Every structure is written in C-alpha cells, then in structure tokens.
Amino acid sequence: MLYTGKGDSGTTKLFNSKKGKRINKSDFIFEVLGSFDELNSNLGYAKVLSKKSKYTLLIEKKKVSYVDILETIQQNLFCIQAELGGSDIHINKKHTLYLEKVIHEVETLLPPIKSFIIAGGGETGAYLDITRTIARKAERQLIQISHKKKQTIGVDSITFMNRLSSTLYALARFANYQKGYSEGKPDYR
C-alpha cells in the first residue's frame, strides 16, 4: 500500500530514529534525500534516452551499455540514500573505482578538454548534462549535511558523488561525439 491512511502531520522517521522519534519533513536531511531522489529519477530518464541510442563503452575489456552504466549508478545512489537515512549500508571505494574506469575510457576516446563546453548537442548528451548539474547539487548538500554533523556520511560517499558528476560529464561528451556534434566553447561576449 502506498499510504497508511493515518496522515503524518508533516513528520517522518529515518532508519536510525530513536524509537517513536519523528523528524519534521522540513529538516534539511529530507532536502538532501529529495535531491538524491531527483538525481536518481533523472538518471532513469537518461537511461531511457540511452536505450534509443545504444551507446556503449569498453570497460575492463567488456562492452558495457550506457543503460548498464546508469543502472549501476542508480543502484549505488540507493546506498548513499540509505546511509543518509541512518542505515548501515554504505558506498565503498570499488564503486568510485568503477566511475573512474568509465571516465578513463571516455578520456581515451575523446580529445582533452581545453575550455568550458556549452551544454547541448544530442538529446542524450544534453540530458546527461542536466543530470550532472543535479549530481553536483546533491554532492554540495551531502557535504553540507556532513559538515553540520546531522548525519554521519562516509568519505567514500562524498568521493563517489564528486566522481559521479565527472562521469556524467564524460558520458555526455561521448554521447554528443558519437552523434557527430562538435563541442561549442563559450565566447564570453
């Protein structure tokens, strides 16, 4: 059932809430959890767009589709969301290493970045850029909640989020490259 019918008076609980203790839904932790939910939902849409394009990368000598890469990222984000909620579930270094392998593969296929790039190009690339900005917002909020000591956040989660936005940037660039779009640079006029 999607609802209890009891109403919640604008409060809820986390995994680590003391027995019976409810937290106001306006608490910043729920803003952060909401950003992660927004990110995960947008990754879902990026995954749908990627199905149409059939983009792949070679990761550890295996052909991996964008769909599979984005699904892996979504699964990993649920670990960080669980951590934010006070669960014992955590991201670890292997999750970040996977993102680094994706970034490395794209870097071997594209010319190095020499300036900022104007977002756009194809549908998948443009949407991955949007998703990257949501990832950056979630990363900033994760760091903020960690500094406020409101919730214990592991360094691996913060590192993962930093690499995630770089991964999404790399995937967007490669999607645009595969569609034949050249990278526009700002002219600062």
Residue frames as a rotation matrix with the C-alpha (Angstrom) as fourth column:
MET 1
0.585 0.811 0.000 0.00
0.811 -0.585 0.000 0.00
0.000 0.000 -1.000 0.00
LEU 2
-0.154 -0.671 0.726 1.34
0.665 -0.613 -0.426 3.44
0.731 0.417 0.540 -0.93
TYR 3
-0.425 0.041 0.904 -0.15
-0.510 -0.836 -0.202 5.16
0.748 -0.547 0.376 2.12
THR 4
-0.921 0.034 -0.387 -1.23
0.319 0.633 -0.705 4.24
0.221 -0.773 -0.594 5.63
GLY 5
-0.022 0.965 0.260 -4.27
0.469 -0.220 0.855 6.49
0.883 0.141 -0.448 5.82
LYS 6
0.259 0.060 -0.964 -3.12
0.965 -0.062 0.255 7.84
-0.045 -0.996 -0.074 9.19
GLY 7
0.830 -0.122 0.545 -1.50
0.028 -0.965 -0.259 11.06
0.558 0.230 -0.798 7.99
ASP 8
0.179 -0.857 -0.483 1.88
0.886 0.354 -0.299 12.08
0.428 -0.374 0.823 9.33
SER 9
0.852 0.240 -0.466 1.42
0.448 -0.795 0.410 15.69
-0.272 -0.558 -0.784 10.49
GLY 10
0.837 -0.543 0.064 4.44
-0.355 -0.629 -0.691 16.67
0.416 0.556 -0.720 8.38
THR 11
0.134 -0.812 0.568 6.84
-0.921 0.109 0.373 14.32
-0.365 -0.573 -0.734 10.18
THR 12
0.773 0.023 -0.634 8.57
-0.326 0.872 -0.365 11.05
0.545 0.488 0.682 9.38
LYS 13
0.721 -0.551 0.420 11.34
-0.277 0.327 0.904 8.76
-0.635 -0.768 0.083 10.64
LEU 14
0.206 -0.753 -0.625 14.78
-0.903 0.099 -0.417 7.68
0.376 0.650 -0.660 9.48
PHE 15
0.324 -0.165 -0.932 16.39
0.048 0.986 -0.158 4.24
0.945 0.007 0.327 9.89
ASN 16
-0.497 -0.685 -0.532 18.30
0.582 0.191 -0.791 5.43
0.643 -0.703 0.303 12.93
SER 17
-0.135 0.526 0.839 15.47
-0.521 -0.759 0.392 7.42
0.843 -0.384 0.377 14.55
LYS 18
-0.961 -0.126 0.248 15.13
-0.277 0.381 -0.882 6.67
0.016 -0.916 -0.401 18.22
LYS 19
-0.692 0.718 -0.074 12.04
0.709 0.696 0.116 4.63
0.135 0.028 -0.990 18.99
GLY 20
0.225 0.944 -0.243 8.98
0.944 -0.273 -0.186 6.75
-0.242 -0.187 -0.952 18.31
LYS 21
-0.146 -0.329 -0.933 11.00
0.191 -0.935 0.300 9.88
-0.971 -0.134 0.199 17.47
ARG 22
0.471 0.371 0.800 9.71
0.864 -0.010 -0.504 11.62
-0.179 0.929 -0.325 14.38
ILE 23
-0.580 -0.725 -0.371 11.51
0.523 -0.681 0.513 14.32
-0.624 0.103 0.775 12.43
ASN 24
0.324 0.678 -0.660 9.92
-0.096 -0.670 -0.736 17.29
-0.941 0.301 -0.152 10.72
LYS 25
0.455 -0.085 0.886 9.86
0.802 0.472 -0.366 16.86
-0.387 0.877 0.283 6.94
SER 26
0.962 -0.152 0.226 11.26
-0.026 -0.877 -0.479 20.38
0.271 0.455 -0.848 6.59
ASP 27
0.563 -0.819 0.115 14.55
-0.100 0.071 0.992 19.18
-0.821 -0.570 -0.042 8.17
PHE 28
0.212 -0.567 -0.796 17.49
-0.919 -0.392 0.034 19.60
-0.331 0.724 -0.605 5.78
ILE 29
-0.632 -0.456 0.627 18.11
-0.283 0.888 0.361 15.82
-0.722 0.051 -0.690 5.69
PHE 30
0.114 0.770 0.627 14.92
0.518 0.492 -0.699 15.45
-0.848 0.405 -0.343 3.67
GLU 31
0.718 -0.013 -0.696 16.01
-0.493 -0.715 -0.496 18.19
-0.491 0.699 -0.520 1.28
VAL 32
-0.344 -0.925 -0.163 19.20
-0.853 0.236 0.465 16.18
-0.391 0.299 -0.870 0.66
LEU 33
-0.549 0.215 0.808 17.29
0.179 0.974 -0.138 12.91
-0.816 0.069 -0.573 0.31
GLY 34
0.570 0.818 -0.076 14.96
0.172 -0.209 -0.963 14.69
-0.803 0.536 -0.260 -2.12
SER 35
0.349 -0.541 -0.765 17.90
-0.861 -0.507 -0.035 15.81
-0.369 0.671 -0.643 -4.24
PHE 36
-0.727 -0.613 0.310 19.16
-0.476 0.775 0.416 12.23
-0.495 0.155 -0.855 -4.39
ASP 37
-0.108 0.794 0.598 15.68
0.423 0.581 -0.695 11.05
-0.900 0.177 -0.399 -5.38
GLU 38
0.716 0.320 -0.620 15.57
-0.309 -0.651 -0.693 13.76
-0.626 0.688 -0.367 -8.07
LEU 39
-0.180 -0.889 -0.420 19.00
-0.917 -0.002 0.398 12.66
-0.355 0.457 -0.815 -9.32
ASN 40
-0.725 -0.095 0.682 18.01
-0.043 0.995 0.094 9.01
-0.687 0.039 -0.725 -9.40
SER 41
0.323 0.917 0.235 14.79
0.349 0.115 -0.930 9.77
-0.880 0.382 -0.283 -11.28
ASN 42
0.625 -0.154 -0.766 16.64
-0.642 -0.660 -0.391 11.88
-0.445 0.736 -0.511 -13.83
LEU 43
-0.567 -0.822 0.057 19.18
-0.685 0.509 0.520 9.10
-0.456 0.256 -0.852 -14.30
GLY 44
-0.273 0.577 0.769 16.21
0.317 0.809 -0.494 6.86
-0.908 0.109 -0.404 -15.06
TYR 45
0.779 0.569 -0.262 15.15
-0.014 -0.402 -0.916 9.18
-0.626 0.717 -0.305 -17.86
ALA 46
0.135 -0.827 -0.546 18.73
-0.935 -0.288 0.206 9.40
-0.327 0.483 -0.812 -19.14
LYS 47
-0.631 -0.314 0.710 18.72
-0.208 0.949 0.235 5.61
-0.748 0.000 -0.664 -19.18
VAL 48
0.336 0.839 0.429 15.56
0.389 0.291 -0.874 5.61
-0.858 0.461 -0.229 -21.33
LEU 49
0.763 -0.121 -0.635 17.18
-0.538 -0.662 -0.522 8.05
-0.357 0.740 -0.570 -23.78
SER 50
-0.266 -0.964 0.008 20.31
-0.848 0.239 0.472 5.87
-0.457 0.119 -0.881 -23.84
LYS 51
-0.127 0.298 0.946 18.28
0.167 0.947 -0.276 2.81
-0.978 0.123 -0.170 -24.85
LYS 52
0.857 0.509 -0.079 17.35
0.051 -0.237 -0.970 4.59
-0.512 0.828 -0.229 -28.07
SER 53
0.617 -0.670 -0.412 20.96
-0.786 -0.540 -0.300 5.45
-0.022 0.509 -0.860 -28.91
LYS 54
0.973 -0.200 -0.113 22.56
0.198 0.980 -0.022 2.13
0.115 -0.001 0.993 -27.96
TYR 55
0.423 -0.861 0.282 25.77
-0.697 -0.508 -0.506 3.82
0.579 0.018 -0.815 -26.74
THR 56
0.928 -0.217 -0.302 28.45
0.344 0.811 0.473 1.53
0.142 -0.543 0.828 -25.31
LEU 57
0.434 -0.875 0.215 31.91
-0.881 -0.462 -0.104 1.79
0.191 -0.144 -0.971 -23.78
LEU 58
0.383 -0.423 -0.821 34.63
0.134 0.905 -0.404 -0.79
0.914 0.045 0.403 -23.28
ILE 59
0.383 -0.208 0.900 35.13
-0.887 -0.355 0.295 -1.17
0.258 -0.911 -0.321 -19.52
GLU 60
-0.130 -0.566 0.814 37.70
-0.700 0.634 0.329 -3.76
-0.702 -0.527 -0.479 -18.40
LYS 61
-0.907 -0.354 -0.227 37.62
-0.387 0.490 0.781 -5.30
-0.165 0.796 -0.582 -21.90
LYS 62
-0.528 0.813 0.244 33.83
0.766 0.580 -0.277 -5.74
-0.367 0.041 -0.929 -21.76
LYS 63
-0.745 0.401 0.533 31.34
0.150 -0.677 0.720 -3.85
0.650 0.617 0.445 -23.88
VAL 64
-0.561 0.548 -0.620 29.04
0.741 0.000 -0.671 -2.03
-0.368 -0.837 -0.406 -21.45
SER 65
-0.098 0.625 0.775 25.97
0.751 -0.464 0.469 -0.06
0.653 0.628 -0.424 -22.49
TYR 66
-0.729 -0.019 0.685 25.13
-0.267 -0.912 -0.310 3.38
0.631 -0.409 0.660 -21.15
VAL 67
0.353 0.935 0.036 21.95
-0.481 0.149 0.864 1.75
0.802 -0.322 0.502 -19.84
ASP 68
0.537 -0.204 -0.818 24.00
0.586 0.788 0.188 -0.65
0.606 -0.581 0.543 -17.71
ILE 69
-0.610 -0.790 0.066 26.36
0.543 -0.478 -0.691 2.11
0.577 -0.385 0.720 -16.53
LEU 70
-0.508 0.482 0.714 23.44
-0.529 -0.828 0.184 4.33
0.680 -0.284 0.676 -15.49
GLU 71
0.598 0.704 -0.383 21.66
-0.165 0.575 0.801 1.39
0.784 -0.416 0.460 -13.80
THR 72
0.045 -0.687 -0.725 24.81
0.811 0.449 -0.376 0.68
0.584 -0.571 0.578 -11.78
ILE 73
-0.828 -0.339 0.446 24.97
0.101 -0.873 -0.477 4.34
0.551 -0.350 0.757 -10.74
GLN 74
0.020 0.920 0.391 21.31
-0.600 -0.302 0.741 4.29
0.800 -0.250 0.546 -9.72
GLN 75
0.607 0.160 -0.779 21.89
0.363 0.815 0.451 1.22
0.707 -0.556 0.436 -7.56
ASN 76
-0.399 -0.859 -0.322 24.89
0.767 -0.119 -0.631 2.93
0.503 -0.499 0.706 -5.95
LEU 77
-0.626 0.215 0.749 22.86
-0.295 -0.955 0.027 6.05
0.722 -0.204 0.662 -5.19
PHE 78
0.528 0.837 -0.146 20.39
-0.206 0.293 0.934 3.96
0.824 -0.463 0.327 -3.22
CYS 79
0.170 -0.564 -0.808 23.32
0.852 0.496 -0.166 3.00
0.495 -0.661 0.565 -0.97
ILE 80
-0.842 -0.479 0.247 24.07
0.325 -0.817 -0.476 6.67
0.430 -0.320 0.844 -0.29
GLN 81
-0.167 0.868 0.467 20.38
-0.512 -0.481 0.711 7.37
0.843 -0.120 0.525 0.30
ALA 82
0.599 0.333 -0.728 20.30
0.349 0.710 0.612 4.51
0.721 -0.621 0.309 2.80
GLU 83
-0.359 -0.820 -0.445 23.38
0.855 -0.098 -0.509 5.95
0.373 -0.564 0.737 4.50
LEU 84
-0.753 0.142 0.643 21.70
-0.163 -0.986 0.026 9.36
0.638 -0.085 0.766 4.67
GLY 85
0.267 0.961 0.071 18.70
-0.450 0.060 0.891 7.70
0.852 -0.270 0.449 6.27
GLY 86
0.130 -0.305 0.944 20.89
-0.991 -0.019 0.130 6.23
-0.022 -0.952 -0.305 9.00
SER 87
0.973 0.207 -0.098 21.26
-0.217 0.970 -0.109 2.70
0.073 0.127 0.989 7.65
ASP 88
0.344 -0.882 0.321 24.43
-0.172 0.277 0.945 0.62
-0.923 -0.381 -0.057 7.95
ILE 89
0.558 -0.114 0.822 24.57
0.783 0.399 -0.477 0.39
-0.274 0.910 0.312 4.14
HIS 90
0.388 -0.529 -0.755 27.48
-0.194 -0.848 0.494 2.37
-0.901 -0.045 -0.431 2.63
ILE 91
0.934 -0.288 -0.211 29.28
-0.222 -0.005 -0.975 3.04
0.280 0.958 -0.069 -0.63
ASN 92
0.556 -0.829 0.063 32.87
0.247 0.237 0.940 1.82
-0.794 -0.507 0.336 -0.78
LYS 93
-0.150 -0.760 -0.632 35.95
-0.437 -0.523 0.732 2.50
-0.887 0.386 -0.253 -2.90
LYS 94
-0.686 -0.121 0.717 35.05
0.463 0.688 0.559 -0.11
-0.561 0.715 -0.417 -5.54
HIS 95
0.405 0.896 0.183 32.01
0.788 -0.240 -0.566 1.97
-0.463 0.374 -0.804 -6.52
THR 96
0.646 -0.252 -0.720 34.17
-0.297 -0.953 0.066 5.03
-0.703 0.171 -0.690 -7.14
LEU 97
-0.472 -0.864 0.176 36.78
-0.207 0.303 0.930 2.95
-0.857 0.402 -0.321 -8.99
TYR 98
-0.149 0.520 0.841 34.06
0.847 0.506 -0.163 1.86
-0.510 0.688 -0.516 -11.41
LEU 99
0.847 0.472 -0.245 33.23
0.318 -0.819 -0.477 5.51
-0.425 0.326 -0.844 -12.16
GLU 100
0.229 -0.853 -0.468 36.92
-0.509 -0.515 0.690 6.24
-0.830 0.080 -0.552 -12.68
LYS 101
-0.544 -0.381 0.748 37.13
0.347 0.709 0.614 3.40
-0.764 0.593 -0.253 -15.22
VAL 102
0.406 0.764 0.501 34.21
0.850 -0.114 -0.515 4.90
-0.336 0.635 -0.696 -17.14
ILE 103
0.822 -0.149 -0.550 35.86
-0.165 -0.986 0.021 8.34
-0.546 0.074 -0.835 -17.11
HIS 104
-0.181 -0.982 0.046 39.21
-0.311 0.102 0.945 6.88
-0.933 0.157 -0.324 -18.19
GLU 105
-0.271 0.127 0.954 37.64
0.746 0.654 0.125 5.03
-0.608 0.746 -0.272 -21.11
VAL 106
0.785 0.593 0.178 35.95
0.582 -0.609 -0.539 8.20
-0.211 0.527 -0.823 -22.40
GLU 107
0.613 -0.610 -0.502 39.18
-0.379 -0.784 0.491 10.18
-0.693 -0.111 -0.712 -21.96
THR 108
-0.401 -0.785 0.473 40.99
0.096 0.477 0.873 7.69
-0.911 0.396 -0.116 -24.20
LEU 109
-0.143 0.461 0.876 38.37
0.932 0.360 -0.038 8.19
-0.333 0.811 -0.481 -26.94
LEU 110
0.806 0.518 0.287 37.98
0.578 -0.793 -0.192 11.98
0.128 0.320 -0.939 -26.94
PRO 111
-0.076 -0.825 0.561 40.36
0.394 -0.542 -0.743 14.92
0.916 0.164 0.366 -27.23
PRO 112
-0.533 -0.173 -0.828 41.32
0.846 -0.101 -0.523 16.53
0.007 -0.980 0.200 -23.92
ILE 113
0.631 0.776 0.006 39.17
0.766 -0.624 0.152 19.35
0.122 -0.092 -0.988 -22.59
LYS 114
-0.487 -0.850 0.199 40.79
0.819 -0.524 -0.233 22.75
0.302 0.049 0.952 -23.08
SER 115
-0.880 0.276 0.387 37.94
-0.342 -0.933 -0.111 25.04
0.330 -0.230 0.916 -22.05
PHE 116
-0.469 0.837 0.283 34.41
-0.231 0.192 -0.954 25.06
-0.852 -0.513 0.103 -20.72
ILE 117
-0.958 0.229 0.170 31.93
0.252 0.397 0.883 23.44
0.135 0.889 -0.438 -23.08
ILE 118
-0.541 0.841 0.027 28.44
-0.838 -0.536 -0.104 24.71
-0.073 -0.078 0.994 -23.84
ALA 119
-0.611 0.397 0.685 25.87
0.008 0.868 -0.496 22.04
-0.791 -0.298 -0.534 -22.97
GLY 120
0.243 0.748 -0.618 23.68
-0.804 -0.202 -0.560 20.76
-0.543 0.633 0.552 -25.76
GLY 121
-0.811 -0.525 -0.260 24.30
-0.571 0.611 0.548 18.55
-0.129 0.593 -0.795 -28.75
GLY 122
-0.557 0.596 -0.579 22.11
-0.068 0.661 0.747 15.46
0.828 0.456 -0.328 -28.94
GLU 123
0.400 0.870 0.287 19.19
-0.449 -0.087 0.889 14.56
0.799 -0.485 0.356 -26.73
THR 124
0.727 -0.152 -0.670 21.09
0.534 0.738 0.412 12.04
0.432 -0.657 0.618 -24.59
GLY 125
-0.332 -0.943 -0.006 24.17
0.783 -0.272 -0.560 14.23
0.527 -0.190 0.828 -24.18
ALA 126
-0.426 0.247 0.870 22.11
-0.271 -0.953 0.137 17.28
0.863 -0.178 0.473 -23.25
TYR 127
0.655 0.752 0.070 20.10
-0.313 0.185 0.932 15.31
0.688 -0.632 0.357 -20.71
LEU 128
0.419 -0.603 -0.679 23.21
0.808 0.589 -0.024 13.82
0.414 -0.539 0.734 -19.16
ASP 129
-0.618 -0.608 0.499 24.45
0.346 -0.780 -0.522 17.40
0.706 -0.150 0.692 -18.70
ILE 130
0.112 0.744 0.658 21.24
-0.567 -0.496 0.658 18.26
0.816 -0.447 0.366 -16.85
THR 131
0.841 0.206 -0.500 21.70
0.188 0.755 0.629 15.17
0.507 -0.623 0.596 -14.70
ARG 132
-0.130 -0.972 -0.198 25.31
0.761 0.030 -0.648 16.20
0.635 -0.235 0.736 -13.99
THR 133
-0.512 -0.053 0.857 24.12
-0.259 -0.942 -0.213 19.51
0.819 -0.331 0.469 -12.52
ILE 134
0.615 0.759 0.214 21.67
-0.510 0.175 0.842 17.69
0.602 -0.627 0.495 -10.25
ALA 135
0.576 -0.500 -0.646 24.52
0.629 0.776 -0.040 15.43
0.522 -0.384 0.762 -9.13
ARG 136
-0.503 -0.787 0.357 26.61
0.389 -0.575 -0.720 18.49
0.772 -0.223 0.595 -8.25
LYS 137
-0.050 0.581 0.813 23.73
-0.660 -0.630 0.410 19.91
0.749 -0.516 0.415 -6.20
ALA 138
0.873 0.390 -0.292 23.31
-0.093 0.721 0.686 16.60
0.479 -0.572 0.666 -4.35
GLU 139
0.130 -0.920 -0.369 27.08
0.748 0.335 -0.573 16.50
0.651 -0.201 0.732 -3.74
ARG 140
-0.548 -0.319 0.774 27.08
-0.120 -0.885 -0.450 20.02
0.828 -0.339 0.446 -2.24
GLN 141
0.343 0.775 0.530 24.16
-0.730 -0.135 0.670 19.14
0.591 -0.617 0.520 0.01
LEU 142
0.753 -0.143 -0.642 25.81
0.336 0.923 0.188 15.88
0.566 -0.357 0.743 1.08
ILE 143
-0.343 -0.939 -0.014 28.93
0.599 -0.207 -0.773 17.81
0.724 -0.274 0.634 2.10
GLN 144
-0.366 0.283 0.887 26.82
-0.497 -0.865 0.070 20.41
0.786 -0.415 0.457 3.86
ILE 145
0.716 0.693 0.089 24.96
-0.464 0.376 0.802 17.82
0.522 -0.616 0.591 5.93
SER 146
0.444 -0.666 -0.599 28.24
0.662 0.695 -0.281 16.10
0.603 -0.272 0.750 6.71
HIS 147
-0.569 -0.700 0.433 29.73
0.275 -0.657 -0.702 19.38
0.775 -0.280 0.566 7.98
LYS 148
-0.048 0.649 0.759 26.65
-0.721 -0.548 0.423 20.09
0.691 -0.527 0.494 10.07
LYS 149
-0.928 -0.370 0.035 27.20
-0.313 0.727 -0.611 16.67
0.201 -0.579 -0.791 11.71
LYS 150
-0.071 0.983 0.167 23.48
-0.985 -0.043 -0.165 15.99
-0.155 -0.177 0.972 11.25
GLN 151
0.946 0.286 0.153 24.25
-0.246 0.940 -0.235 12.57
-0.211 0.185 0.960 9.82
THR 152
0.024 -0.970 0.243 27.46
-0.295 0.226 0.929 10.58
-0.955 -0.094 -0.280 9.61
ILE 153
0.949 0.194 -0.248 28.50
-0.276 0.133 -0.952 10.48
-0.152 0.972 0.180 5.97
GLY 154
0.458 -0.809 0.369 31.46
0.496 0.577 0.649 8.38
-0.738 -0.114 0.665 4.90
VAL 155
-0.125 -0.630 -0.767 34.27
-0.434 -0.660 0.613 9.88
-0.892 0.409 -0.191 2.85
ASP 156
-0.813 -0.172 0.556 33.62
0.337 0.640 0.691 7.22
-0.474 0.749 -0.462 0.19
SER 157
0.177 0.953 0.247 30.14
0.896 -0.052 -0.440 8.65
-0.407 0.299 -0.863 -0.42
ILE 158
0.582 -0.024 -0.813 31.49
-0.075 -0.997 -0.024 12.16
-0.810 0.075 -0.582 -0.85
THR 159
-0.525 -0.835 -0.167 34.24
-0.349 0.032 0.937 10.94
-0.776 0.550 -0.308 -3.20
PHE 160
-0.521 0.418 0.744 31.70
0.722 0.681 0.124 8.91
-0.455 0.602 -0.657 -5.18
MET 161
0.549 0.820 -0.159 29.49
0.625 -0.530 -0.574 11.95
-0.555 0.216 -0.804 -5.68
ASN 162
0.203 -0.573 -0.794 32.44
-0.436 -0.779 0.451 14.01
-0.877 0.255 -0.408 -6.90
ARG 163
-0.818 -0.537 0.204 33.35
-0.108 0.493 0.864 11.33
-0.564 0.685 -0.461 -9.45
LEU 164
-0.158 0.841 0.518 29.72
0.756 0.440 -0.484 10.89
-0.635 0.315 -0.705 -10.44
SER 165
0.672 0.426 -0.605 29.38
-0.004 -0.816 -0.579 14.38
-0.740 0.391 -0.547 -11.85
SER 166
-0.237 -0.827 -0.510 32.66
-0.728 -0.197 0.657 13.89
-0.643 0.527 -0.555 -13.75
THR 167
-0.742 0.026 0.670 31.34
0.283 0.918 0.277 10.57
-0.608 0.395 -0.688 -15.08
LEU 168
0.298 0.941 0.160 28.09
0.653 -0.078 -0.754 12.15
-0.697 0.329 -0.638 -16.27
TYR 169
0.448 -0.258 -0.856 30.08
-0.499 -0.867 0.001 14.93
-0.742 0.427 -0.517 -17.94
ALA 170
-0.654 -0.757 0.001 32.25
-0.473 0.411 0.779 12.35
-0.590 0.509 -0.627 -19.72
LEU 171
-0.485 0.549 0.681 29.21
0.619 0.765 -0.177 10.33
-0.618 0.335 -0.711 -20.81
ALA 172
0.586 0.698 -0.412 27.51
0.239 -0.635 -0.735 13.49
-0.774 0.332 -0.539 -22.14
ARG 173
0.041 -0.666 -0.745 30.61
-0.734 -0.526 0.430 14.44
-0.678 0.529 -0.510 -24.13
PHE 174
-0.840 -0.439 0.318 30.92
-0.159 0.761 0.629 10.97
-0.518 0.478 -0.709 -25.61
ALA 175
-0.058 0.904 0.424 27.21
0.672 0.349 -0.653 10.75
-0.738 0.247 -0.628 -26.47
ASN 176
0.662 0.276 -0.697 27.49
-0.191 -0.837 -0.513 14.05
-0.725 0.472 -0.501 -28.35
TYR 177
-0.337 -0.875 -0.347 30.69
-0.717 0.000 0.697 12.92
-0.610 0.484 -0.627 -30.06
GLN 178
-0.726 0.075 0.683 29.03
0.293 0.933 0.209 9.71
-0.622 0.352 -0.700 -31.23
LYS 179
0.366 0.916 0.168 26.16
0.665 -0.131 -0.736 11.74
-0.652 0.380 -0.656 -32.71
GLY 180
-0.048 -0.505 0.862 28.66
0.970 -0.230 -0.081 13.97
0.239 0.832 0.500 -34.55
TYR 181
0.904 0.376 0.201 28.16
0.312 -0.905 0.290 17.15
0.291 -0.200 -0.936 -32.54
SER 182
-0.175 -0.970 0.167 31.20
0.515 -0.235 -0.824 19.37
0.839 -0.058 0.541 -32.08
GLU 183
0.091 0.141 -0.986 31.80
0.991 -0.115 0.075 20.91
-0.103 -0.983 -0.150 -28.68
GLY 184
0.439 0.138 0.888 30.92
0.363 -0.931 -0.035 24.58
0.822 0.338 -0.459 -28.51
LYS 185
-0.400 -0.639 -0.657 33.02
0.902 -0.149 -0.405 26.83
0.160 -0.755 0.636 -26.35
PRO 186
0.602 0.615 -0.510 31.81
0.699 -0.714 -0.036 30.00
-0.386 -0.335 -0.860 -24.60
ASP 187
0.013 -0.602 0.799 32.95
0.792 -0.481 -0.376 33.22
0.611 0.637 0.470 -26.26
TYR 188
-0.199 -0.104 -0.974 32.29
0.920 -0.362 -0.150 35.36
-0.337 -0.927 0.168 -23.17
ARG 189
-0.703 -0.046 0.710 30.74
0.457 -0.794 0.401 38.19
0.545 0.606 0.579 -25.14
